[in-house]
């Protein structure tokens, strides 16, 4: 597998209209799914797609905050979301990454964590880095993510 930094310049251009539509469809599907689950208290699009700076080789990065992390310990929880093949799992502090690869080549990284990942008093330095690098709430029924984004502003 080629690392992103090694990819040719052509891969660093803006995503095609088809890729942009694919990303919007995935974000919409995951958002509707999350809205129907009472344990999900926040869904946050982060990274290049959140800051409208995605490239052809960009992945989709999502933070999912839940009151029932055990529900997402099994690799089968995302089967109905059609996110593609699970290609990697990894822990990032309080978040558990689940990276999926679709047949189109698009990768979707879902980072699952507890609601206190979004605490604002104080904001965790790692959380602040993620949020200031680009964050857009997709599902925020109690305003938890909006408060976090406000707290991360200079």
C-alpha positions in Angstrom: 0.0 0.0 0.0 1.3 3.4 -1.0 1.3 6.1 1.7 -0.5 9.3 0.9 2.7 11.4 0.9 4.1 9.1 -1.8 1.1 9.4 -4.2 1.5 11.3 -7.4 0.5 15.0 -7.6 -2.5 14.0 -9.8 -4.1 12.3 -6.8 -3.9 15.5 -4.8 -6.5 17.4 -6.8 -10.0 18.0 -5.6 -12.3 15.0 -5.6 -14.4 14.3 -8.7 -18.1 15.2 -8.6 -18.8 11.5 -8.4 -16.6 11.1 -5.3 -18.1 14.2 -3.7 -21.6 12.7 -4.3 -20.4 9.4 -2.8 -19.1 11.1 0.3 -22.4 13.1 0.7 -24.4 9.9 0.4 -22.3 8.1 3.0 -22.6 11.1 5.4 -26.3 11.2 4.9 -26.7 7.5 5.4 -24.6 7.4 8.6 -26.4 10.5 9.9 -29.9 9.0 9.4 -28.7 5.8 11.0 -27.3 7.7 14.0 -30.4 9.7 14.5 -32.4 6.5 15.0 -30.1 5.3 17.8 -30.7 6.8 21.2 -27.2 5.8 22.4 -25.5 8.0 19.8 -25.1 11.5 21.3 -22.9 12.9 18.6 -21.7 12.3 15.1 -18.9 14.6 13.8 -17.4 14.8 10.4 -13.7 15.8 10.8 -10.7 16.4 8.7 -10.4 17.5 5.1 -14.0 16.9 4.1 -15.2 18.9 7.1 -13.1 21.8 6.2 -13.9 21.6 2.4 -10.3 20.8 1.6 -10.5 17.2 0.5 -8.3 15.8 -2.3 -8.8 12.8 -4.5 -7.0 10.6 -2.0 -8.8 11.9 1.1 -10.6 9.5 3.4 -13.8 10.3 5.2 -13.3 10.7 9.0 -16.1 10.5 11.4 -16.2 10.6 15.2 -19.2 8.7 16.7 -19.9 9.4 20.4 -22.0 6.9 22.2 -23.2 6.1 25.7 -23.0 2.3 24.9 -19.5 1.7 23.5 -19.8 -2.1 24.1 -22.4 -2.2 21.3 -19.7 -1.2 18.9 -17.0 -3.6 20.1 -18.1 -6.2 17.5 -17.0 -5.7 14.0 -20.5 -6.4 12.7 -22.2 -3.2 14.0 -21.7 -1.4 10.7 -22.9 -4.2 8.4 -26.1 -2.3 7.5 -24.3 0.9 6.7 -22.5 -0.4 3.6 -19.2 1.1 4.6 -17.2 -1.6 2.8 -14.7 -4.1 4.1 -13.2 -3.5 7.6 -9.5 -3.1 6.9 -8.2 -1.8 10.3 -9.0 -1.3 13.9 -6.9 0.7 16.2 -7.2 2.6 19.5 -6.5 6.4 19.5 -6.6 7.3 23.2 -10.3 7.2 24.1 -11.4 6.6 20.5 -11.5 3.2 18.8 -10.9 3.5 15.0 -12.8 1.2 12.6 -11.5 1.9 9.0 -13.5 0.6 6.1 -12.7 0.4 2.4 -15.3 0.6 -0.3 -15.0 -1.0 -3.7 -14.6 2.5 -5.2 -11.4 2.9 -3.2 -12.8 5.4 -0.7 -11.9 4.7 2.9 -14.2 5.6 5.7 -12.8 5.9 9.2 -15.3 5.8 12.1 -13.8 6.7 15.5 -16.0 5.5 18.3 -15.8 7.1 21.8 -17.6 8.2 24.9 -19.5 11.5 25.2 -16.8 12.9 27.5 -14.4 13.0 24.4 -16.3 16.3 23.7 -15.9 17.8 27.2 -15.1 21.5 27.2 -13.8 22.1 30.7 -11.1 21.6 29.8 -10.9 20.5 26.2 -8.4 17.6 25.8 -5.4 18.6 23.7 -6.0 15.7 21.3 -9.6 16.5 20.9 -8.7 20.2 20.2 -6.3 19.1 17.5 -9.0 17.1 15.8 -11.6 19.8 16.0 -9.4 22.7 14.9 -8.3 20.7 11.9 -11.9 20.7 10.6 -15.1 19.6 12.3 -18.8 19.7 11.2 -21.6 18.2 13.3 -23.7 15.7 11.4 -25.9 14.6 14.4 -25.9 16.7 17.6 -29.2 16.4 19.4 -28.1 18.1 22.6 -25.6 20.6 21.2 -22.6 18.8 22.7 -20.6 19.1 19.5 -21.5 22.7 18.8 -20.3 23.6 22.3 -17.0 21.7 21.7 -16.4 23.5 18.4 -17.1 26.9 20.1 -14.7 26.0 23.0 -12.0 25.2 20.4 -12.2 28.6 18.7 -9.3 30.9 19.4 
